[in-house]
Amino acid sequence: MAFQFRRGTDAERQSITPKAGEPLFVTDTGKIYVGNGTTQGGLLVSSGVSDDNSPSLGGNLDLNNNNIIGTGNINIDGTITATGSINLGDASEDNIIVGGVIGSSLIPNTDGLYDLGSSDFHWRKGYFEDVAVDGELIANSLQIRTIELDDSTTVFDGSTSSLFVESVTANSIEGNLFGPVFASDSTAMVDTSTKTLFSEDHFLGDIKLTTDDGTILRLGEHDNPIEVYINGDSSAIGLGVFGETEAFPGINPNISLLARRGQTINPSIVQNGDSLGIVTFGGYNGEEYSMSAFISAVVDDQDFGNGDTFKSTLNIGSLVGFQAGNFVTINSDGKISAPLVQTGIYQTTNLPDGSVVGLGTIVFDTTTSEFKGWNGVDWAVLG
């Protein structure tokens, strides 16, 4: 004889509250519920945890080589131990939050393949005991307390901004320099404690500052201890003080303005009309430095080979209201020309004594309105 439960649709089940122990069979879902006297619709009877709102295990869960697949959250208060490959997230919008500390090393499975951060997303700060970089180190700024060698020797002290090295090779050095500077043969060339440049023969040796165009400053050539080449182009300045020689007994200070065509490393001969140099004189006018006078030399008779001398013209004049020819010219033949020449002006009673003038001296006598010249005996009237 069959035993039949109370039955009905799921909608009908949800409208009643079965008594405690009263079974219900739902005809349209095939599920069985048991009443407890208080829960409307009764409690589901099922062996599947998917139908249990709050399943509870009485022992370990054995997956029997099956997977756990679903959508939702996993909340576990305890230790998670997993072996094999673990994938966390599958897109950039997935966030992985680590609230605890990492108790082991982080080692990539392939050398030099993976990054920490990216060019668009940077880690804010990194704190490390040591950093070993096998490759390029790129930084917008670098703050260093000390730099030490393998033997713990300090080569840089950031607290005092001091660098301690045996040698430095650099294209340029800016800032303060402490300690001596030696040449490649260990000869001391600079003593920063006394601010001195020196060498054993009391000349500066052969010190050069160079650019791609050639030497722009050279210290040490015997004939011209200092040479300055402007922009590696066609101008040069040589300054020298020569000691006692057979040709120039005693001390003979000499300042030379030297000119050549071509580059410093491949000079060529000057030509007619080339300027050999110019010295200008000026002063501050309240707004800027204004040049007012000059002395210049220009080649005027270039007809020579290598090593021969040549002739030039010396010009002396004012730069105020300067015009072509408005200056004194002394050519290579000793001829002097000028726009205006004014002799000394004296009264007859004040003509210079012959002992203080030389033969050929010309003056203008305001008493007689005559030009006079000294002939060695008296003042002869000219013209």
C-alpha positions in Angstrom: 0.0 0.0 0.0 1.5 3.3 -1.1 2.2 6.2 1.4 1.4 9.5 -0.2 2.8 12.9 1.0 0.9 16.2 1.0 1.5 17.6 -2.5 1.0 20.7 -4.7 2.7 23.2 -6.8 5.6 25.3 -5.6 3.3 28.4 -5.5 0.9 26.5 -3.3 3.8 25.4 -1.0 4.9 28.9 -0.4 1.3 29.9 0.7 1.2 27.5 3.7 3.2 26.8 6.9 3.4 23.0 7.3 3.4 21.5 10.8 6.5 20.2 12.4 7.5 16.9 10.7 4.9 17.3 7.9 6.4 16.4 4.5 5.5 18.2 1.3 6.1 17.2 -2.3 6.3 19.9 -5.0 4.8 18.5 -8.2 6.3 21.1 -10.6 9.9 21.0 -9.2 10.1 17.4 -7.8 11.6 18.7 -4.5 10.6 17.6 -1.0 10.2 20.0 1.9 9.5 19.3 5.6 7.7 21.6 7.9 9.0 22.9 11.3 5.7 24.6 12.3 7.1 28.1 11.8 8.7 28.4 8.4 6.3 29.3 5.6 6.8 26.8 2.8 8.8 24.4 5.0 12.5 23.4 4.8 14.0 21.9 1.6 15.2 18.3 1.9 18.2 17.8 -0.5 21.6 16.1 -0.7 23.0 19.0 -2.9 24.7 22.0 -1.3 23.5 24.2 -4.2 20.0 24.1 -2.7 21.2 24.8 0.8 21.2 28.4 1.8 23.8 27.7 4.5 25.5 24.3 4.0 27.8 23.1 6.7 30.5 20.4 6.3 31.0 17.8 9.1 34.4 16.8 7.6 36.9 17.5 4.8 35.5 18.2 1.4 37.0 15.7 -1.2 36.5 17.0 -4.8 37.2 13.5 -6.2 39.3 15.1 -9.1 36.5 17.5 -9.8 36.6 21.4 -9.9 34.9 24.1 -7.9 33.4 26.4 -10.5 31.1 29.3 -9.8 30.5 33.0 -9.5 30.8 34.7 -6.1 33.1 35.4 -3.3 35.3 33.1 -1.1 35.7 34.2 2.5 37.9 32.0 4.6 39.3 32.8 8.0 42.4 30.6 8.1 45.3 29.5 6.0 45.0 28.7 2.3 47.5 26.2 0.9 47.5 25.6 -2.8 50.0 23.8 -5.0 50.3 24.0 -8.8 49.7 27.0 -10.9 47.6 29.8 -9.5 46.0 32.4 -11.7 44.8 35.6 -10.0 42.6 37.8 -12.3 42.4 37.7 -16.1 42.1 41.4 -17.0 43.4 44.9 -16.0 40.1 45.7 -14.2 40.6 42.8 -11.8 42.2 44.1 -8.5 44.4 41.9 -6.3 44.7 43.3 -2.8 47.3 42.0 -0.4 46.5 43.2 3.1 49.1 41.0 4.9 52.8 40.7 4.5 54.6 38.4 2.0 56.6 35.8 3.9 58.8 34.5 1.0 60.8 35.6 -2.0 59.2 36.7 -5.2 61.1 35.0 -8.0 60.0 35.1 -11.7 60.0 31.8 -13.5 61.9 33.3 -16.5 64.9 35.5 -16.2 64.5 39.1 -17.5 61.0 38.6 -18.9 58.6 40.3 -16.4 58.2 43.9 -15.2 57.4 45.4 -11.8 55.0 48.3 -12.7 54.9 50.0 -16.1 55.8 53.3 -17.8 52.2 54.4 -17.1 51.7 52.9 -13.6 54.6 53.3 -11.2 55.1 52.0 -7.7 55.3 55.0 -5.4 58.3 54.1 -3.3 60.6 51.0 -2.9 62.5 50.2 0.2 65.4 47.7 -0.2 68.4 46.6 1.8 70.4 46.1 -1.5 69.6 46.6 -5.2 71.5 44.6 -7.8 70.8 45.9 -11.3 72.0 43.8 -14.3 71.4 46.3 -17.0 70.4 49.9 -17.4 69.2 52.1 -14.4 66.9 55.0 -15.4 65.9 57.6 -12.8 64.7 61.2 -13.0 66.5 62.0 -9.8 68.8 59.9 -7.6 69.4 60.6 -3.9 72.5 58.8 -2.5 73.9 58.9 1.0 77.1 57.1 0.3 78.7 55.0 -2.5 81.1 52.3 -1.5 83.4 49.9 -3.3 83.4 46.1 -2.7 86.0 46.5 0.0 83.7 49.1 1.8 85.9 52.0 0.8 83.7 55.2 0.5 84.0 56.9 -2.8 81.1 59.4 -2.3 79.8 60.9 0.9 76.4 62.5 0.3 76.3 64.3 3.6 79.4 66.4 2.6 79.0 66.1 -1.2 82.5 64.7 -1.3 83.9 62.4 -4.0 87.0 60.2 -3.2 88.5 58.6 -6.2 92.0 57.9 -7.5 91.2 59.3 -11.0 88.4 61.0 -12.9 87.9 60.9 -16.7 85.3 63.4 -17.9 84.6 65.7 -20.9 84.0 68.6 -18.5 83.9 69.2 -14.8 81.9 72.0 -13.2 82.1 73.1 -9.6 84.8 73.2 -6.9 87.9 71.0 -7.3 89.9 70.0 -4.2 93.3 68.3 -4.3 96.1 68.2 -6.9 95.7 67.4 -10.6 98.3 65.3 -12.4 99.2 64.7 -16.0 99.3 61.2 -17.5 103.0 61.0 -16.6 102.1 61.7 -12.9 103.5 65.3 -13.2 101.5 67.6 -10.9 99.9 70.3 -13.0 97.4 71.9 -10.6 97.6 72.5 -6.9 94.2 73.5 -5.7 95.4 74.2 -2.2 97.6 77.1 -3.5 95.5 77.8 -6.6 98.6 77.3 -8.8 99.2 75.9 -12.3 102.8 74.8 -12.6 105.3 72.3 -14.1 108.9 71.4 -13.4 110.3 74.0 -15.9 108.1 76.8 -14.6 106.0 76.8 -17.7 102.5 75.4 -17.7 103.3 72.4 -19.7 101.0 71.5 -22.6 97.4 72.1 -21.3 94.7 72.4 -23.9 91.0 73.1 -23.9 89.6 71.8 -27.2 86.3 71.7 -29.2 85.4 69.8 -32.4 87.0 72.7 -34.4 90.3 72.4 -32.6 92.1 74.1 -29.7 90.4 77.1 -28.1 92.9 77.5 -25.3 96.4 76.2 -25.0 98.8 76.8 -22.1 102.4 75.9 -22.4 103.9 76.6 -25.8 107.3 78.1 -25.0 107.2 81.0 -27.5 103.6 81.9 -26.6 102.8 80.5 -23.2 99.1 81.3 -23.6 97.3 80.9 -26.9 93.5 81.6 -27.2 91.7 80.6 -30.4 88.3 82.2 -30.8 85.7 79.6 -31.7 88.4 77.6 -33.5 88.2 80.1 -36.3 90.7 82.7 -37.7 91.6 84.7 -34.6 94.2 84.0 -32.0 95.8 85.7 -29.0 99.2 84.9 -27.7 100.6 86.3 -24.5 104.2 85.8 -23.5 106.9 87.1 -21.1 110.4 86.1 -22.3 113.4 85.7 -20.2 117.0 86.8 -20.9 118.3 85.7 -24.3 121.1 86.7 -26.7 118.7 88.7 -28.9 116.9 90.4 -26.0 119.1 90.9 -22.9 117.1 91.4 -19.7 113.4 90.9 -19.3 111.3 91.7 -22.4 107.5 91.6 -21.7 105.7 91.0 -24.9 102.0 90.8 -25.8 101.2 89.5 -29.3 97.9 89.4 -31.3 98.4 86.5 -33.7 96.2 85.7 -36.7 95.9 82.9 -39.2 93.4 81.6 -41.7 91.8 78.1 -41.5 91.2 75.9 -38.5 93.5 75.6 -35.5 94.5 72.1 -36.5 95.2 73.1 -40.1 96.2 76.9 -40.3 96.9 78.7 -43.6 98.7 81.9 -44.6 97.1 85.3 -44.1 96.3 87.4 -47.2 96.2 91.1 -48.1 93.5 93.0 -46.3 93.3 90.4 -43.4 93.1 92.0 -40.0 95.9 90.9 -37.7 94.1 92.0 -34.6 92.4 95.0 -33.0 92.5 96.5 -29.5 89.5 98.6 -28.5 89.2 101.0 -25.6 85.9 102.0 -23.9 84.1 102.6 -20.6 80.8 102.3 -18.9 78.3 105.1 -19.9 75.7 104.4 -17.3 73.8 101.7 -19.4 76.5 99.7 -21.1 80.2 99.5 -22.0 80.8 101.8 -25.0 83.9 101.5 -27.2 85.5 104.9 -28.1 89.0 104.2 -29.6 90.9 101.5 -31.3 94.3 100.3 -32.6 94.3 97.8 -35.4 96.8 96.2 -37.9 95.9 95.1 -41.4 98.1 93.2 -43.9 99.0 95.6 -46.8 101.8 93.8 -48.7 101.5 90.1 -48.6 104.1 88.6 -50.9 106.0 85.9 -49.0 106.3 82.2 -48.5 106.3 80.0 -45.4 108.5 81.5 -42.7 109.0 84.9 -44.4 108.0 88.2 -42.8 105.4 90.5 -44.3 104.2 94.1 -44.1 101.1 95.6 -42.5 99.5 98.9 -41.8 98.8 100.2 -38.3 95.6 102.3 -37.7 94.8 104.4 -34.7 91.6 106.3 -34.3 88.4 107.1 -32.4 85.2 105.1 -32.7 83.1 108.1 -31.9 81.7 109.4 -35.2 83.9 106.9 -36.9 84.2 107.2 -40.7 86.4 105.5 -43.3 89.8 107.2 -43.2 89.0 109.1 -40.1 92.1 107.8 -38.3 95.9 107.9 -38.3 97.6 105.4 -40.5 101.2 104.2 -40.4 102.0 102.0 -43.3 104.7 99.4 -43.6 107.1 102.0 -45.2 106.8 104.3 -42.2 104.5 106.8 -43.9 102.0 108.5 -41.5 98.7 109.9 -42.9 95.8 111.5 -41.1 92.8 113.6 -41.9 94.2 116.5 -39.9 97.7 117.1 -38.4 98.3 119.8 -35.8 101.8 120.9 -34.8 102.7 122.4 -31.5 101.6 126.1 -31.1 103.9 128.6 -29.4 104.6 132.3 -29.1 108.0 133.4 -30.4 109.2 134.0 -26.8 108.1 130.5 -25.8 109.6 128.4 -28.6 111.1 125.1 -27.3 114.8 125.2 -26.5 116.8 123.4 -29.2 118.2 121.0 -26.6 114.8 119.4 -26.0 113.8 119.0 -29.6 115.2 117.1 -32.5 116.2 118.0 -36.0 113.1 118.5 -38.2 110.7 119.4 -35.4 107.9 121.6 -36.7 105.9 124.1 -34.7 103.5 127.0 -35.4 104.6 130.5 -34.1 101.5 132.5 -33.1 103.5 135.7 -32.9 104.6 135.7 -36.5 101.9 133.3 -37.8 104.6 131.2 -39.4 105.5 127.5 -39.4 109.0 127.0 -38.2 111.4 124.0 -38.2 114.4 123.3 -36.0 117.6 122.9 -38.2 120.0 122.2 -35.3 120.9 125.9 -34.9 117.8 128.0 -34.8 114.1 127.9 -35.8 113.9 128.4 -39.6 110.8 129.8 -41.2 109.1 127.2 -43.5 107.6 128.1 -46.9 
